[in-house]
Amino acid sequence: MNPNNNPYYLTIVTTEISDHDPEGYKAYRKELSEIMSEQPGFKGAEAVVEGTTTISLVYWETQEAMSAWGSAPAHQEIKKKSHAGGWLKSARIEIAQVNHCIEMPPK
């Protein structure tokens, strides 16, 4: 995904999920995606799931938009649901500023 306008911000979330209630986890991820996509400054998201590892890339227009999502009431509520669901064994969140993006082949 090339969100175009450089620079932009990227949240990289790597999670290790438990084998507890995989259908519940899928429903949670769908709800999270829907809520996040409504946030100001959201540019898009991608995720790769392999076994029990999920790597999510979330693109934001600005650092302020990304930070606002982190403290948004909707985000706090969905995080509670995640903890209550018992799906996550661990999570790592990385933040990056993307200053340049090259697509191959160029458009």
Secondary structure, DSSP 4 states (H G I P E B T S, - for coil): ----SSSEEEEEEEEEE-SS-HHHHHHHHHHHHHHHHTSTTEEEEEEEEETTEEEEEEEESSHHHHHHHHH-HHHHHHHHHHHHHT-EEEEEEEEEEE-----SS--
